[in-house]
Amino acid sequence: MKIAVVGAGYVGLVTATCLAELGNDVICVDRDHGRVAVLQAGGVPIFEPGLEDLLQRNRHADRLRFTTSIAAAVRHAEVIFIAVGTPPQEDGSADLQHVLAVAAQIGQHMADFKVVVNKSTVPVGTGGRVEQVLRSALADRGLAALDFAVVSNPEFLKEGAALDDFMRPDRIVIGLPTGDAGEAARRLMTRLYAPFNRHHERSLWMDVASAELTKYAANAMLATRISFMNDMAHLADAVGADIDSVRRGIGSDSRIGHGFLYAGTGYGGSCFPKDTRALIHEAAAHGLRMRVVEATESVNHEQKQVLVDRVCAHFGSDLRGLRLGVWGLAFKPNTDDMRDAPSRIVIPELLSRGAEVLVHDPVALNEAQRALSADLGRPVSEMDGLTFVESPLDAVAGVDALLVLTEWKCFHNPDFDAMARCMRGRVIFDGRNLYDPALMDSLGFVYQGIGRRGHHQAAHPARELPQPA
Ligand SMILES: NC(=O)c1ccc[n+]([C@@H]2O[C@H](COP(=O)([O-])OP(=O)(O)OC[C@H]3O[C@@H](n4cnc5c(N)ncnc54)[C@H](O)[C@@H]3O)[C@@H](O)[C@H]2O)c1
């Protein structure tokens, strides 16, 4: 089938590449000339495991092309996906300007029936607004009678596992308009998604409003599970229980399941923070309150401070003269996405208290430099006290303590002896509960996880550590 995807970000690039992999003829459009130039030259502007290989394969097979010309993409496609950003506005609501701008551009160029599929995460009613914008653009061209369908098909992929999530979805939510255009859209979407439904039917058909709300409800539910566990972790600390045992104890209940039950430094990323805020805002516009989601948000807000609070409780709030190492900058492993990453709260706070901070991330160093220099309002070269280093061991050289912010695989089983030799102090604040507290104790580290103070500490006998060099 002939497909256009507008937006070459995390969602757009994955959608375009995976649909090309299934044999479709795909044009991916972005207004960012630099981004398109990188893609046309064979590069990939984001880090997503497996994406580069798949993208190159389909580019070489001529099933996947990149352009800045939306006119060419609209002419080419039967189905046009909108996958542009919907960032939060000051009041928390989703900014729809990019989605509506794309709708207007489609209306300026379409000349026959199109299915316009909204993949961006948008508040209920956006499908109707896209339709109005399209109709008005067509009317301006004297094409008021030209038919089209606006479909909602929210995306549920996780960055870091995006290709697998797209290719093996739990479900495909498709919200259809009523009438003949809706029926025509159903036929095209059925064909497009047939490869995903061969084993069993994964498509869930519904009306547009329900599909739009399903996406927000899913993210709010997952965010709530994380905040619930973070709240519970504080209680675990207070009563001497181990949150990881509690996690396993409740996750094994088939009614609850294991996903999204990890206590930590709070959720970040491009979706949960903005989507929970947008949901609260949308409810308020209808005179309602999302009280559970409000609590989820406020727990998360405080949770991003937890590691800083622990550092201050240990060393005092004046951190001058201290050197601290940070492992992990991206909001989660396997991505370079720095949007709303806890590191953007923790690092400026440590710097403002006078600490010298060494930071390392296996993939997100460049993105982190961009994000932190925007947050701190100065270029990296002028950030006194902050050093970006290329290896985990470099980030613990001479430090008084290490803070773990992202659970990258390479941090799971580090060389603790080498670390002990490098570190000035042997203190680890583990914001992702990567290490066994009893093992840390036996290795001579002062260790603080999240909600793990009650962990039994006698499993490993203490042993002598090498002295710092
Ligand atoms: N990132 C995720 O994990 C994820 C998962 C599910 C859903 N979503 C949703 O998908 C949408 C896209 O998210 P993303 O993370 O891919 O965003 P992104 O910021 O990575 O990419 C958006 C792209 O759209 C381009 N763009 C903006 N306006 C344009 C226009 N008028 N014409 C052409 N291109 C334009 C931008 O240049 C950018 O490259 C958002 O609504 C987001 O909430 C994201």
The ligand as a MOL file (V3000), in Angstrom:
LIG
                    3D

  0  0  0     0  0            999 V3000
M  V30 BEGIN CTAB
M  V30 COUNTS 44 48 0 0 0
M  V30 BEGIN ATOM
M  V30 1 N 8.0110 8.9180 21.9170 0
M  V30 2 C 7.2060 7.9600 22.3460 0
M  V30 3 O 7.6270 7.0230 23.0270 0
M  V30 4 C 5.7370 7.9910 22.0140 0
M  V30 5 C 4.9680 6.8380 22.1990 0
M  V30 6 C 3.6190 6.8720 21.8740 0
M  V30 7 C 3.0390 8.0490 21.4090 0
M  V30 8 N 3.8050 9.1710 21.2630 0 CHG=1
M  V30 9 C 3.1700 10.3750 20.7410 0
M  V30 10 O 3.5000 10.4750 19.3530 0
M  V30 11 C 3.6570 11.8500 18.9750 0
M  V30 12 C 5.0450 12.0610 18.3900 0
M  V30 13 O 5.9870 11.8100 19.4080 0
M  V30 14 P 7.5470 11.6800 19.1130 0
M  V30 15 O 8.1890 11.2890 20.3870 0
M  V30 16 O 7.7440 10.8660 17.8880 0 CHG=-1
M  V30 17 O 7.8950 13.2180 18.7680 0
M  V30 18 P 9.2730 13.7980 18.2120 0
M  V30 19 O 9.3880 15.1450 18.8030 0
M  V30 20 O 10.3640 12.8010 18.3880 0
M  V30 21 O 9.0180 13.9230 16.6400 0
M  V30 22 C 8.0940 14.7920 16.0660 0
M  V30 23 C 8.6010 15.1470 14.6680 0
M  V30 24 O 7.5480 15.8500 13.9910 0
M  V30 25 C 8.1520 16.8490 13.1750 0
M  V30 26 N 7.1510 17.8640 12.8270 0
M  V30 27 C 6.5480 18.7600 13.6330 0
M  V30 28 N 5.6840 19.5180 12.9120 0
M  V30 29 C 5.7510 19.0790 11.6340 0
M  V30 30 C 5.1020 19.4540 10.4310 0
M  V30 31 N 4.2060 20.4580 10.3950 0
M  V30 32 N 5.4070 18.7900 9.2990 0
M  V30 33 C 6.3090 17.7790 9.3240 0
M  V30 34 N 6.9570 17.3780 10.4350 0
M  V30 35 C 6.6760 18.0280 11.5760 0
M  V30 36 C 9.2860 17.3750 14.0510 0
M  V30 37 O 10.2630 18.0490 13.2730 0
M  V30 38 C 9.8180 16.0720 14.6840 0
M  V30 39 O 10.8540 15.4990 13.9150 0
M  V30 40 C 3.3760 12.6540 20.2360 0
M  V30 41 O 2.0200 13.0220 20.2550 0
M  V30 42 C 3.6600 11.6680 21.3520 0
M  V30 43 O 2.9360 11.9580 22.5190 0
M  V30 44 C 5.1410 9.1640 21.5370 0
M  V30 END ATOM
M  V30 BEGIN BOND
M  V30 1 1 1 2
M  V30 2 2 2 3
M  V30 3 1 2 4
M  V30 4 1 4 5
M  V30 5 2 4 44
M  V30 6 2 5 6
M  V30 7 1 6 7
M  V30 8 2 7 8
M  V30 9 1 8 9
M  V30 10 1 8 44
M  V30 11 1 9 10
M  V30 12 1 9 42
M  V30 13 1 10 11
M  V30 14 1 11 12
M  V30 15 1 11 40
M  V30 16 1 12 13
M  V30 17 1 13 14
M  V30 18 2 14 15
M  V30 19 1 14 16
M  V30 20 1 14 17
M  V30 21 1 17 18
M  V30 22 2 18 19
M  V30 23 1 18 20
M  V30 24 1 18 21
M  V30 25 1 21 22
M  V30 26 1 22 23
M  V30 27 1 23 24
M  V30 28 1 23 38
M  V30 29 1 24 25
M  V30 30 1 25 26
M  V30 31 1 25 36
M  V30 32 1 26 27
M  V30 33 1 26 35
M  V30 34 2 27 28
M  V30 35 1 28 29
M  V30 36 1 29 30
M  V30 37 2 29 35
M  V30 38 1 30 31
M  V30 39 2 30 32
M  V30 40 1 32 33
M  V30 41 2 33 34
M  V30 42 1 34 35
M  V30 43 1 36 37
M  V30 44 1 36 38
M  V30 45 1 38 39
M  V30 46 1 40 41
M  V30 47 1 40 42
M  V30 48 1 42 43
M  V30 END BOND
M  V30 END CTAB
M  END
